[in-house]
Amino acid sequence: MKREAEIKPASSGGGVVSNTVKSHAGDPVVIKKAEEAKAFFKKAGFPKGKLSTFNHDTRG
Amino acid sequence: MNLERYPYLSSRDYLDYEFYSEGSKGKIKKLVVYEKINDEPLVYNLAFGDEDPENGILLDNVKSSNDDRDTILATVAYTIGDFSDHYGRPMIHIVGSTIVRTRLYQMSISKIYDEICAVYTVQGYRDGAWEFFQKNANYEAFVVQKN
């Protein structure tokens, strides 16, 4: 899958940006894991999202 | 979040991270890679492992046994923060390369959960359903999302 092109500005972070860090998007393990994850979500579905946006009240 | 971690480097697009594990087996280069797997909802997969010293590619089946698993996991957790801040705080899928490794991830998450739950929402998948992370449950996979 195409990698995300639009990068949002930094708001925090602990890592140091370096030109020496190369992309591993094409590594066989990365591709395999992504394909396995897609297959997993097809089976499992997606979780509902963050706790702060999850409605715990089921009483209607 | 205030956890012991290794210093780490990020690629300019914040999708690739690297750091060195330091322990009884010496210095071992670790890689964390985020790859988009779904648009709506926005989900990325986290791939993690050692760098192959021969060709530089990611290996996820190496048992390095450097006696620093918690520090490594904390470092990975910090990369999630960096990545999330740049990519709209998507869901991040995490699963080990084996059931045993997924279990080890779970144990490490449990250890630092009180620290990370203020920053991240963690959900786990078990018995055919997603639920919010519980320390004593066994999960097949995890989804982490920055709050």
Backbone of each chain as ProteinMPNN parsed JSONL, in Angstrom:
{"seq_chain_A": "MKREAEIKPASSGGGVVSNTVKSHAGDPVVIKKAEEAKAFFKKAGFPKGKLSTFNHDTRG", "coords_chain_A": {"N_chain_A": [[0.849, -1.196, 0.0], [0.394, 2.286, -0.683], [2.48, 4.641, 0.9], [1.79, 7.011, 3.535], [1.545, 10.317, 2.471], [1.068, 12.916, 3.278], [2.275, 14.867, 5.81], [1.846, 15.772, 9.105], [2.499, 18.733, 11.081], [4.946, 18.725, 13.735], [3.994, 18.139, 17.121], [4.873, 17.141, 19.443], [7.38, 14.957, 20.804], [9.97, 12.487, 21.172], [11.971, 11.437, 19.769], [14.879, 11.788, 17.664], [15.102, 13.353, 14.635], [16.577, 12.013, 11.777], [18.621, 11.903, 8.901], [19.857, 9.559, 8.43], [18.279, 7.42, 8.953], [16.816, 4.891, 7.302], [14.159, 3.973, 4.998], [12.048, 1.204, 5.644], [9.939, 0.215, 4.334], [9.724, -1.522, 2.207], [10.687, -3.904, 3.122], [10.629, -7.455, 3.421], [9.458, -8.562, 5.785], [7.965, -6.424, 6.793], [6.089, -6.013, 4.782], [4.838, -8.511, 4.795], [3.783, -8.573, 7.42], [1.984, -6.459, 7.288], [0.161, -7.409, 5.4], [-0.799, -9.643, 6.764], [-2.003, -8.341, 8.901], [-4.063, -6.941, 7.612], [-5.629, -9.094, 6.764], [-6.308, -10.114, 9.232], [-7.939, -8.061, 10.314], [-10.044, -8.187, 8.562], [-11.27, -10.465, 9.401], [-11.657, -10.006, 12.164], [-12.777, -7.489, 12.408], [-12.924, -3.912, 13.168], [-11.826, -2.23, 16.136], [-13.797, -0.101, 18.324], [-12.68, 2.352, 18.786], [-11.218, 5.218, 20.476], [-11.277, 5.396, 24.069], [-12.278, 7.778, 25.043], [-14.122, 8.503, 23.184], [-15.918, 6.546, 23.152], [-19.07, 5.182, 23.683], [-20.244, 4.205, 26.627], [-22.672, 3.908, 27.724], [-25.305, 1.89, 27.543], [-27.973, 1.976, 27.84], [-29.638, 3.256, 26.226]], "CA_chain_A": [[0.0, 0.0, 0.0], [1.166, 3.523, -0.765], [2.725, 5.222, 2.207], [1.168, 8.312, 3.77], [2.368, 11.379, 1.924], [0.865, 14.173, 3.988], [2.842, 14.801, 7.146], [1.388, 16.88, 9.922], [3.592, 19.319, 11.835], [5.218, 18.092, 15.023], [3.471, 18.776, 18.322], [5.671, 16.623, 20.543], [8.194, 13.855, 20.324], [11.202, 12.248, 21.893], [12.97, 10.95, 18.839], [15.657, 12.765, 16.911], [14.983, 13.104, 13.204], [17.902, 11.823, 11.186], [18.657, 11.456, 7.505], [20.491, 8.244, 8.334], [17.28, 6.355, 9.137], [16.273, 4.57, 5.981], [12.827, 3.38, 4.954], [11.955, -0.257, 5.595], [8.604, -0.096, 3.806], [9.78, -2.637, 1.265], [11.256, -5.118, 3.712], [9.668, -8.562, 3.358], [8.72, -8.724, 7.037], [7.004, -5.325, 6.909], [5.011, -6.314, 3.827], [4.12, -9.699, 5.297], [3.02, -8.211, 8.614], [0.867, -5.605, 6.862], [-0.841, -8.281, 4.763], [-1.415, -10.438, 7.836], [-2.868, -7.458, 9.681], [-5.271, -6.707, 6.816], [-6.435, -10.318, 6.841], [-6.827, -10.222, 10.599], [-9.055, -7.125, 10.509], [-11.191, -8.692, 7.798], [-11.914, -11.468, 10.26], [-11.983, -9.508, 13.502], [-13.381, -6.164, 12.404], [-12.109, -2.881, 13.823], [-12.35, -1.795, 17.447], [-14.663, 1.083, 18.228], [-11.928, 3.603, 18.878], [-10.698, 5.646, 21.77], [-12.149, 5.372, 25.231], [-12.92, 9.079, 25.219], [-15.211, 8.666, 22.222], [-16.704, 5.314, 23.181], [-20.25, 5.362, 24.511], [-20.428, 3.044, 27.494], [-24.052, 3.858, 28.192], [-26.074, 1.045, 26.627], [-29.381, 1.983, 28.247], [-30.416, 3.942, 25.202]], "C_chain_A": [[0.882, 1.242, 0.0], [1.311, 4.139, 0.625], [2.094, 6.608, 2.304], [2.08, 9.427, 3.289], [2.262, 12.666, 2.738], [1.337, 14.039, 5.427], [2.402, 16.018, 7.931], [2.556, 17.435, 10.73], [3.742, 18.687, 13.213], [4.557, 18.862, 16.155], [4.194, 18.268, 19.56], [6.576, 15.544, 19.973], [9.477, 13.725, 21.095], [12.309, 11.781, 20.993], [13.68, 12.084, 18.125], [15.563, 12.407, 15.434], [16.375, 13.043, 12.583], [17.78, 11.357, 9.745], [19.246, 10.063, 7.366], [19.492, 7.101, 8.481], [16.61, 6.082, 7.802], [14.893, 3.928, 6.08], [12.914, 1.863, 4.867], [10.6, -0.698, 5.035], [8.613, -1.301, 2.878], [10.361, -3.914, 1.836], [10.219, -6.241, 3.716], [8.839, -8.732, 4.625], [7.642, -7.652, 7.175], [5.813, -5.578, 5.983], [4.164, -7.48, 4.322], [3.24, -9.345, 6.49], [1.813, -7.344, 8.252], [-0.234, -6.455, 6.225], [-1.551, -9.143, 5.803], [-2.382, -9.586, 8.662], [-4.168, -7.17, 8.929], [-6.199, -7.917, 6.892], [-7.067, -10.47, 8.219], [-8.04, -9.312, 10.792], [-10.277, -7.509, 9.678], [-11.988, -9.678, 8.631], [-12.464, -10.825, 11.526], [-12.813, -8.234, 13.495], [-12.487, -5.184, 13.158], [-12.685, -2.561, 15.2], [-13.061, -0.461, 17.31], [-13.906, 2.395, 18.353], [-11.627, 3.966, 20.305], [-11.751, 5.611, 22.864], [-12.935, 6.67, 25.355], [-14.089, 9.277, 24.262], [-16.144, 7.457, 22.222], [-17.875, 5.489, 24.142], [-20.5, 4.097, 25.335], [-21.88, 2.88, 27.932], [-24.899, 3.089, 27.186], [-27.561, 1.056, 26.951], [-30.269, 2.676, 27.232], [-30.752, 5.334, 25.649]], "O_chain_A": [[1.961, 1.26, 0.593], [0.368, 4.149, 1.416], [1.889, 7.286, 1.297], [3.254, 9.478, 3.655], [3.233, 13.41, 2.874], [0.846, 13.19, 6.171], [2.563, 17.154, 7.484], [3.5, 16.707, 11.035], [2.776, 18.177, 13.782], [4.555, 20.093, 16.155], [4.134, 18.899, 20.615], [6.528, 15.258, 18.776], [10.014, 14.705, 21.611], [13.468, 11.73, 21.404], [13.154, 13.19, 17.999], [15.904, 11.295, 15.033], [17.226, 13.898, 12.828], [16.939, 10.52, 9.417], [19.147, 9.45, 6.303], [19.808, 5.951, 8.175], [15.923, 6.94, 7.248], [14.515, 3.403, 7.127], [13.73, 1.309, 4.13], [10.172, -1.835, 5.236], [7.618, -2.02, 2.778], [10.515, -4.902, 1.118], [9.045, -5.991, 3.99], [7.644, -9.016, 4.548], [6.532, -7.94, 7.624], [4.663, -5.375, 6.373], [2.935, -7.439, 4.272], [2.087, -9.769, 6.563], [0.743, -7.485, 8.845], [-1.419, -6.242, 6.484], [-2.762, -9.345, 5.728], [-3.446, -10.054, 9.068], [-5.245, -7.154, 9.526], [-7.409, -7.772, 7.065], [-8.213, -10.899, 8.35], [-9.048, -9.728, 11.362], [-11.409, -7.195, 10.047], [-13.217, -9.718, 8.571], [-13.606, -11.074, 11.91], [-13.486, -7.931, 14.48], [-11.45, -5.554, 13.707], [-13.898, -2.617, 15.398], [-12.933, 0.221, 16.293], [-14.458, 3.452, 18.049], [-11.755, 3.153, 21.221], [-12.946, 5.774, 22.616], [-14.11, 6.664, 25.724], [-14.951, 10.123, 24.501], [-17.048, 7.361, 21.393], [-17.686, 5.899, 25.287], [-20.912, 3.063, 24.809], [-22.266, 1.832, 28.449], [-25.176, 3.589, 26.096], [-28.325, 0.254, 26.414], [-31.493, 2.684, 27.36], [-31.409, 6.076, 24.918]]}, "seq_chain_B": "MNLERYPYLSSRDYLDYEFYSEGSKGKIKKLVVYEKINDEPLVYNLAFGDEDPENGILLDNVKSSNDDRDTILATVAYTIGDFSDHYGRPMIHIVGSTIVRTRLYQMSISKIYDEICAVYTVQGYRDGAWEFFQKNANYEAFVVQKN", "coords_chain_B": {"N_chain_B": [[3.945, 10.384, 30.688], [6.552, 8.525, 31.918], [8.957, 6.685, 31.427], [11.699, 4.395, 31.562], [13.799, 4.449, 28.813], [15.369, 3.862, 25.612], [17.452, 6.146, 23.768], [16.313, 7.275, 20.582], [16.209, 7.296, 16.986], [14.485, 8.95, 14.324], [13.044, 8.599, 11.101], [12.744, 11.06, 8.463], [10.136, 11.174, 7.652], [8.777, 10.153, 9.766], [7.991, 7.488, 9.892], [9.708, 5.413, 10.222], [11.848, 4.067, 12.707], [14.742, 3.817, 14.797], [16.819, 2.228, 17.218], [19.214, 1.318, 19.78], [19.39, -1.629, 21.565], [20.784, -2.369, 24.667], [22.608, -4.643, 26.49], [23.233, -7.775, 28.149], [24.043, -9.18, 25.917], [25.315, -7.385, 24.396], [25.282, -4.582, 22.043], [22.385, -4.179, 20.182], [20.798, -3.511, 17.217], [17.628, -2.113, 16.844], [14.532, -1.959, 15.079], [11.652, -0.046, 14.263], [8.735, 0.048, 12.453], [6.172, 1.719, 10.75], [3.263, 1.038, 8.949], [0.724, 1.838, 6.743], [-2.468, 0.314, 6.788], [-5.149, 0.552, 6.493], [-7.724, 2.852, 5.51], [-10.18, 3.949, 6.478], [-11.621, 3.007, 9.287], [-8.638, 4.871, 10.117], [-5.809, 2.984, 10.135], [-2.719, 1.73, 11.166], [-0.093, -0.636, 10.808], [2.216, -1.88, 13.16], [5.46, -2.825, 12.79], [8.095, -4.603, 14.2], [11.413, -5.298, 15.219], [14.708, -6.845, 14.999], [17.519, -5.391, 13.288], [18.812, -6.879, 10.441], [22.145, -7.638, 10.415], [23.509, -8.274, 8.141], [22.193, -7.371, 5.783], [20.623, -5.222, 6.467], [17.845, -5.312, 6.658], [14.59, -5.658, 8.22], [14.115, -8.02, 10.783], [11.871, -10.212, 12.299], [11.921, -12.426, 13.846], [13.924, -12.955, 15.605], [15.432, -13.908, 18.607], [16.698, -11.992, 20.902], [17.352, -11.783, 23.596], [18.378, -9.853, 25.494], [17.97, -9.014, 27.997], [16.395, -6.741, 28.516], [13.749, -6.229, 28.004], [11.551, -4.678, 28.893], [12.485, -2.069, 28.758], [12.907, -1.855, 26.058], [10.263, -2.169, 25.098], [9.117, 0.101, 26.214], [10.498, 2.048, 24.791], [9.538, 1.567, 22.225], [6.912, 2.294, 22.737], [7.208, 5.039, 23.076], [7.899, 5.742, 20.47], [5.491, 5.332, 19.243], [4.074, 7.49, 20.182], [5.426, 9.653, 18.94], [5.044, 9.028, 16.223], [2.206, 9.029, 16.108], [1.55, 11.668, 16.635], [2.176, 12.862, 14.289], [0.632, 11.733, 12.364], [-2.111, 11.949, 12.744], [-3.084, 10.542, 14.922], [-3.796, 7.694, 14.616], [-5.313, 4.368, 14.784], [-3.2, 1.791, 15.949], [-2.002, -1.235, 15.057], [-0.815, -4.038, 16.798], [0.947, -6.993, 17.004], [2.547, -9.982, 18.033], [5.228, -11.906, 16.504], [4.891, -14.521, 17.028], [2.676, -16.601, 19.028], [3.698, -16.797, 21.574], [5.365, -14.579, 21.686], [3.514, -12.525, 21.403], [2.232, -12.845, 23.816], [4.307, -12.133, 25.537], [4.514, -9.439, 24.877], [2.088, -8.63, 25.918], [2.491, -9.055, 28.654], [4.464, -7.179, 29.155], [3.114, -4.83, 28.465], [1.206, -4.884, 30.479], [2.802, -4.422, 32.711], [3.569, -1.762, 32.415], [1.23, -0.476, 32.159], [-0.202, 1.276, 33.843], [1.216, 3.59, 33.551], [1.078, 4.113, 30.789], [-1.619, 4.278, 30.197], [-2.621, 6.767, 30.617], [-1.905, 8.155, 28.447], [-2.324, 6.629, 26.195], [-4.937, 4.73, 24.636], [-5.586, 1.381, 24.979], [-6.56, -1.493, 23.341], [-7.627, -4.903, 23.272], [-7.85, -8.035, 21.508], [-9.869, -10.78, 21.928], [-11.463, -13.965, 22.184], [-13.081, -13.511, 19.967], [-13.785, -10.818, 19.992], [-13.27, -7.26, 20.455], [-11.916, -5.521, 23.245], [-11.446, -3.205, 25.959], [-8.196, -2.969, 27.262], [-7.236, -5.371, 29.678], [-5.369, -6.274, 32.483], [-4.977, -8.986, 33.178], [-5.842, -10.593, 31.131], [-5.681, -12.703, 28.22], [-4.614, -11.921, 25.024], [-5.098, -11.924, 21.442], [-4.237, -9.963, 19.757], [-3.389, -6.461, 19.646], [-4.631, -3.098, 19.754], [-3.498, 0.131, 19.711], [-4.019, 3.492, 20.581], [-3.306, 6.874, 20.522], [-4.378, 9.144, 23.0]], "CA_chain_B": [[4.595, 9.067, 30.635], [7.945, 8.669, 32.327], [9.484, 5.322, 31.459], [13.077, 4.249, 31.097], [13.81, 4.098, 27.393], [16.588, 4.153, 24.867], [17.345, 7.219, 22.772], [16.008, 6.702, 19.27], [16.209, 8.169, 15.807], [13.307, 8.847, 13.463], [13.194, 9.05, 9.713], [12.155, 12.386, 8.264], [8.676, 11.055, 7.502], [8.269, 9.617, 11.034], [7.453, 6.132, 9.725], [10.748, 4.44, 10.58], [12.585, 4.448, 13.907], [15.768, 2.85, 15.175], [17.533, 2.445, 18.471], [20.065, 0.194, 20.167], [19.234, -2.344, 22.822], [22.094, -2.608, 25.285], [22.472, -5.583, 27.595], [24.232, -8.829, 28.331], [24.511, -9.665, 24.607], [25.926, -6.273, 23.669], [24.395, -3.61, 21.4], [21.608, -4.781, 19.098], [20.001, -2.462, 16.572], [16.195, -2.417, 16.746], [13.79, -1.154, 14.106], [10.193, 0.054, 14.389], [8.253, 0.528, 11.16], [4.72, 1.886, 10.668], [2.782, 0.866, 7.584], [-0.732, 1.998, 6.701], [-3.17, -0.87, 6.288], [-6.563, 0.861, 6.24], [-7.991, 4.295, 5.476], [-11.352, 4.354, 7.263], [-10.825, 3.906, 10.118], [-7.218, 4.919, 9.793], [-5.089, 1.979, 10.926], [-1.355, 1.393, 10.751], [0.526, -1.79, 11.458], [3.554, -1.665, 13.712], [6.398, -3.944, 12.635], [9.2, -4.375, 15.127], [12.369, -6.4, 15.291], [16.136, -6.521, 14.89], [18.058, -5.168, 11.955], [19.74, -7.908, 9.962], [23.436, -6.981, 10.188], [24.02, -8.604, 6.803], [21.607, -6.577, 4.692], [19.912, -4.06, 7.0], [16.383, -5.423, 6.656], [13.957, -5.977, 9.497], [13.857, -9.413, 11.125], [10.967, -10.229, 13.45], [11.937, -13.752, 14.47], [15.183, -13.119, 16.339], [15.313, -13.805, 20.061], [17.996, -11.422, 21.255], [17.596, -12.077, 25.016], [19.335, -8.866, 26.012], [17.529, -8.706, 29.369], [15.927, -5.351, 28.602], [12.493, -6.219, 27.258], [10.669, -3.582, 29.287], [13.044, -0.817, 28.225], [12.63, -1.889, 24.616], [8.844, -1.898, 24.859], [8.886, 1.519, 26.528], [11.014, 2.831, 23.667], [8.545, 1.417, 21.155], [5.746, 3.101, 23.126], [7.509, 6.446, 22.777], [7.82, 5.966, 19.014], [4.064, 5.43, 18.912], [3.702, 8.872, 20.434], [5.976, 10.49, 17.874], [4.343, 8.699, 14.985], [0.793, 9.426, 16.199], [1.442, 13.126, 16.573], [2.384, 13.311, 12.906], [-0.273, 11.053, 11.422], [-3.519, 12.041, 13.107], [-3.426, 9.629, 16.014], [-4.579, 6.553, 14.113], [-5.176, 3.103, 15.51], [-1.97, 1.086, 15.598], [-2.15, -2.669, 15.308], [0.409, -4.671, 17.29], [0.851, -8.421, 17.307], [3.86, -10.608, 17.989], [5.445, -12.825, 15.384], [4.406, -15.818, 17.507], [1.763, -16.477, 20.164], [4.528, -16.571, 22.762], [5.84, -13.193, 21.665], [2.353, -11.678, 21.707], [2.046, -12.968, 25.272], [5.348, -11.324, 26.17], [4.093, -8.044, 24.712], [1.003, -8.392, 26.854], [3.064, -8.947, 29.998], [5.168, -5.907, 29.249], [2.091, -3.779, 28.498], [0.605, -4.907, 31.816], [3.743, -3.817, 33.662], [3.654, -0.299, 32.285], [-0.093, 0.006, 31.775], [-0.61, 2.432, 34.644], [1.895, 4.753, 32.978], [0.708, 4.414, 29.414], [-3.059, 4.466, 29.973], [-2.922, 8.196, 30.627], [-1.533, 8.707, 27.139], [-2.819, 5.755, 25.13], [-6.007, 3.759, 24.834], [-5.146, 0.076, 24.501], [-7.611, -2.5, 23.244], [-7.148, -6.233, 22.94], [-8.818, -8.905, 20.833], [-9.92, -12.148, 22.446], [-12.765, -14.628, 22.085], [-13.857, -12.968, 18.865], [-14.254, -9.444, 20.205], [-12.336, -6.26, 21.002], [-12.283, -4.96, 24.542], [-10.385, -2.378, 26.518], [-7.147, -3.822, 27.826], [-7.247, -5.78, 31.076], [-4.03, -6.798, 32.759], [-4.854, -10.44, 33.334], [-6.477, -11.304, 30.015], [-4.787, -13.092, 27.12], [-5.123, -11.358, 23.771], [-4.478, -12.333, 20.165], [-3.666, -8.778, 19.112], [-3.649, -5.213, 20.354], [-4.687, -1.838, 19.024], [-3.137, 1.252, 20.587], [-4.332, 4.785, 19.974], [-2.966, 7.982, 21.41], [-5.583, 9.87, 23.438]], "C_chain_B": [[6.075, 9.24, 30.937], [8.552, 7.287, 32.52], [10.937, 5.322, 31.002], [13.066, 3.772, 29.648], [15.176, 4.383, 26.802], [16.383, 5.4, 24.008], [17.099, 6.606, 21.398], [15.997, 7.764, 18.188], [14.953, 7.908, 14.995], [13.678, 9.252, 12.047], [12.469, 10.386, 9.542], [10.635, 12.325, 8.089], [8.017, 10.409, 8.728], [7.617, 8.237, 10.905], [8.446, 5.059, 10.16], [11.567, 4.969, 11.758], [13.659, 3.394, 14.171], [16.421, 3.242, 16.484], [18.362, 1.203, 18.776], [19.646, -0.337, 21.529], [20.634, -2.608, 23.379], [21.923, -3.502, 26.497], [23.566, -6.622, 27.578], [24.808, -9.345, 27.004], [25.137, -8.54, 23.767], [24.9, -5.327, 23.088], [23.704, -4.258, 20.204], [20.694, -3.708, 18.514], [18.565, -2.925, 16.364], [15.529, -1.45, 15.768], [12.301, -1.179, 14.44], [9.696, 0.701, 13.1], [6.72, 0.587, 11.175], [4.288, 1.846, 9.206], [1.262, 0.961, 7.579], [-1.393, 0.766, 6.114], [-4.649, -0.608, 6.039], [-6.8, 2.364, 6.34], [-9.12, 4.719, 6.409], [-11.916, 3.144, 7.993], [-9.349, 3.823, 9.75], [-6.448, 3.986, 10.729], [-3.705, 1.76, 10.314], [-0.925, 0.125, 11.464], [1.908, -1.403, 11.971], [4.365, -2.941, 13.508], [7.636, -3.624, 13.465], [10.139, -5.577, 15.112], [13.793, -5.903, 15.225], [16.488, -6.198, 13.447], [19.007, -6.312, 11.616], [21.09, -7.254, 9.676], [24.011, -7.24, 8.805], [23.503, -7.636, 5.733], [20.734, -5.42, 5.163], [18.403, -4.171, 7.04], [15.881, -5.855, 8.034], [13.745, -7.488, 9.621], [12.951, -9.431, 12.346], [10.986, -11.559, 14.192], [13.229, -14.027, 15.24], [14.908, -12.974, 17.829], [16.64, -13.284, 20.583], [18.343, -11.616, 22.722], [18.624, -11.139, 25.63], [18.918, -8.333, 27.38], [17.036, -7.269, 29.539], [14.57, -5.189, 27.92], [11.616, -5.013, 27.601], [11.166, -2.236, 28.761], [12.788, -0.731, 26.725], [11.177, -1.535, 24.346], [8.512, -0.434, 25.166], [9.375, 2.4, 25.384], [10.049, 2.761, 22.484], [7.315, 2.275, 21.459], [5.988, 4.577, 22.83], [7.47, 6.71, 21.267], [6.371, 6.063, 18.566], [3.585, 6.861, 19.111], [4.177, 9.801, 19.332], [5.199, 10.294, 16.578], [2.913, 9.262, 15.009], [0.617, 10.932, 16.071], [1.572, 13.655, 15.147], [1.373, 12.731, 11.93], [-1.711, 10.98, 11.924], [-3.986, 11.023, 14.117], [-4.297, 8.458, 15.554], [-4.535, 5.377, 15.081], [-3.898, 2.423, 15.02], [-2.102, -0.374, 16.031], [-0.805, -3.263, 15.702], [0.121, -6.131, 17.573], [2.251, -9.001, 17.199], [3.993, -11.546, 16.803], [5.036, -14.253, 15.747], [3.436, -15.565, 18.66], [2.552, -16.164, 21.436], [4.974, -15.116, 22.828], [4.685, -12.217, 21.935], [2.075, -11.684, 23.209], [3.09, -12.13, 26.021], [5.033, -9.837, 26.042], [3.031, -7.699, 25.758], [1.527, -8.211, 28.277], [3.773, -7.61, 30.183], [4.18, -4.743, 29.283], [1.465, -3.71, 29.89], [1.499, -4.202, 32.83], [3.725, -2.3, 33.615], [2.282, 0.321, 32.022], [-0.507, 1.253, 32.547], [0.037, 3.718, 34.124], [1.298, 5.123, 31.617], [-0.768, 4.721, 29.239], [-3.47, 5.931, 30.035], [-2.707, 8.82, 29.251], [-2.181, 7.926, 26.001], [-4.055, 4.971, 25.575], [-5.547, 2.449, 24.201], [-6.346, -0.858, 24.48], [-6.992, -3.833, 22.829], [-8.25, -7.058, 22.309], [-8.742, -10.296, 21.435], [-11.344, -12.675, 22.334], [-13.673, -13.952, 21.06], [-14.343, -11.554, 19.044], [-13.124, -8.559, 20.735], [-12.842, -5.802, 22.354], [-11.145, -4.07, 25.03], [-9.462, -3.256, 27.367], [-7.365, -4.097, 29.314], [-5.95, -6.535, 31.344], [-3.939, -8.322, 32.754], [-5.511, -11.243, 32.22], [-5.434, -11.634, 28.945], [-5.396, -12.66, 25.792], [-4.373, -11.906, 22.556], [-3.753, -11.177, 19.504], [-4.062, -7.551, 19.921], [-3.818, -4.07, 19.347], [-4.445, -0.721, 20.04], [-3.459, 2.538, 19.854], [-4.023, 5.883, 20.97], [-4.214, 8.794, 21.729], [-5.586, 11.313, 22.932]], "O_chain_B": [[6.763, 10.017, 30.277], [8.645, 6.786, 33.641], [11.348, 6.133, 30.172], [12.392, 2.798, 29.311], [16.017, 5.049, 27.406], [15.267, 5.678, 23.571], [17.622, 5.535, 21.091], [15.804, 8.952, 18.443], [14.424, 6.796, 14.978], [14.513, 10.129, 11.829], [11.672, 10.781, 10.393], [9.935, 13.304, 8.345], [6.814, 10.149, 8.713], [6.779, 7.869, 11.729], [8.058, 3.924, 10.433], [11.931, 6.144, 11.807], [13.5, 2.227, 13.812], [16.556, 4.421, 16.811], [18.228, 0.172, 18.117], [19.56, 0.404, 22.508], [21.541, -3.016, 22.654], [21.185, -3.168, 27.424], [24.666, -6.397, 27.074], [25.917, -9.877, 26.967], [25.445, -8.724, 22.589], [23.769, -5.264, 23.571], [24.359, -4.815, 19.324], [19.917, -3.08, 19.233], [18.314, -3.984, 15.787], [15.916, -0.287, 15.652], [11.762, -2.208, 14.847], [10.172, 1.765, 12.704], [6.058, -0.375, 11.563], [4.859, 2.52, 8.349], [0.588, 0.248, 8.323], [-0.959, 0.234, 5.092], [-5.336, -1.439, 5.444], [-6.169, 3.057, 7.138], [-9.016, 5.755, 7.065], [-12.618, 2.333, 7.389], [-8.882, 2.848, 9.161], [-6.437, 4.171, 11.946], [-3.559, 1.623, 9.1], [-1.348, -0.145, 12.588], [2.663, -0.695, 11.304], [3.994, -4.007, 14.0], [8.153, -2.507, 13.427], [9.702, -6.723, 15.004], [14.063, -4.711, 15.373], [15.842, -6.669, 12.511], [19.886, -6.664, 12.401], [21.183, -6.405, 8.79], [24.894, -6.515, 8.347], [24.262, -7.148, 4.896], [20.162, -4.707, 4.338], [17.733, -3.212, 7.423], [16.634, -6.341, 8.878], [13.264, -8.142, 8.696], [13.226, -8.742, 13.329], [10.156, -11.793, 15.071], [13.581, -15.179, 15.493], [14.236, -12.037, 18.26], [17.604, -14.041, 20.696], [19.524, -11.614, 23.07], [19.616, -11.579, 26.212], [19.447, -7.329, 27.858], [17.239, -6.657, 30.588], [14.279, -4.146, 27.334], [11.014, -4.403, 26.717], [10.376, -1.376, 28.37], [12.488, 0.339, 26.195], [10.88, -0.71, 23.482], [7.72, 0.19, 24.46], [8.731, 3.394, 25.047], [9.779, 3.766, 21.828], [6.747, 2.902, 20.565], [5.083, 5.284, 22.387], [7.054, 7.786, 20.837], [6.055, 6.788, 17.623], [2.798, 7.383, 18.321], [3.417, 10.639, 18.847], [4.764, 11.248, 15.933], [2.471, 9.893, 14.048], [-0.347, 11.408, 15.471], [1.129, 14.763, 14.842], [1.271, 13.191, 10.793], [-2.447, 10.058, 11.573], [-5.167, 10.679, 14.157], [-5.405, 8.266, 16.055], [-3.806, 5.399, 16.073], [-3.563, 2.475, 13.837], [-2.286, -0.685, 17.208], [0.209, -3.032, 15.044], [-0.823, -6.467, 18.287], [3.048, -8.563, 16.37], [3.004, -11.931, 16.18], [4.858, -15.094, 14.866], [3.378, -14.462, 19.202], [2.121, -15.363, 22.265], [4.961, -14.499, 23.894], [4.865, -11.208, 22.616], [1.728, -10.657, 23.792], [2.774, -11.493, 27.027], [5.255, -9.066, 26.976], [3.064, -6.642, 26.389], [1.073, -7.335, 29.012], [3.687, -6.991, 31.243], [4.371, -3.785, 30.031], [1.223, -2.625, 30.419], [1.016, -3.476, 33.7], [3.85, -1.634, 34.643], [2.184, 1.505, 31.7], [-1.09, 2.177, 31.98], [-0.535, 4.802, 34.247], [1.047, 6.295, 31.334], [-1.153, 5.352, 28.255], [-4.544, 6.297, 29.559], [-3.258, 9.875, 28.937], [-2.542, 8.496, 24.971], [-4.189, 4.602, 26.742], [-5.166, 2.416, 23.031], [-7.059, -0.996, 25.474], [-5.977, -3.88, 22.134], [-9.435, -6.817, 22.542], [-7.68, -10.917, 21.45], [-12.307, -11.91, 22.384], [-14.882, -13.837, 21.265], [-15.236, -11.119, 18.317], [-12.173, -9.026, 21.362], [-14.048, -5.708, 22.581], [-10.014, -4.181, 24.557], [-9.904, -4.154, 28.083], [-7.638, -3.188, 30.098], [-5.5, -7.334, 30.523], [-2.915, -8.879, 32.36], [-5.713, -12.449, 32.36], [-4.436, -10.929, 28.793], [-6.54, -12.99, 25.478], [-3.206, -12.291, 22.628], [-2.777, -11.375, 18.781], [-4.954, -7.604, 20.767], [-3.24, -4.074, 18.261], [-5.101, -0.647, 21.079], [-3.205, 2.663, 18.656], [-4.436, 5.821, 22.128], [-5.012, 9.097, 20.841], [-6.524, 12.062, 23.208]]}, "name": "protein", "num_of_chains": 2, "seq": "MKREAEIKPASSGGGVVSNTVKSHAGDPVVIKKAEEAKAFFKKAGFPKGKLSTFNHDTRGMNLERYPYLSSRDYLDYEFYSEGSKGKIKKLVVYEKINDEPLVYNLAFGDEDPENGILLDNVKSSNDDRDTILATVAYTIGDFSDHYGRPMIHIVGSTIVRTRLYQMSISKIYDEICAVYTVQGYRDGAWEFFQKNANYEAFVVQKN"}
